[in-house]
Amino acid sequence: MNKEFLKGIQARERVVTLNKIRHTDSLIIKNYKDSIVPNLQVALDTTEVELVKYYKLYDESQQKVCFYKKGFFASLALVVLLIIFN
């Protein structure tokens, strides 16, 4: 009977210890989640701003390339016309 009583006490101690561990883990997870989610949102906002900036730079460079291509073909056409009519 004494062994059974000791086993019951040990089981209750384990339950109390496991409940303390579970409570501590839930607090740690809550703190971790509260600190990660705002940082994630800030990182997403920063990334969005960077993407918009790089897209504008890309668009400007594409417009310059298109302008130079048109200028090249226009000057080529003028040279060909000068050669033909001279």
PyMOL commands that set and color helices and strands:
alter all, ss='L'
color gray80, all
select helices_A, chain A and resi 2-85
alter helices_A, ss='H'
color red, helices_A
deselect
rebuild
show_as cartoon
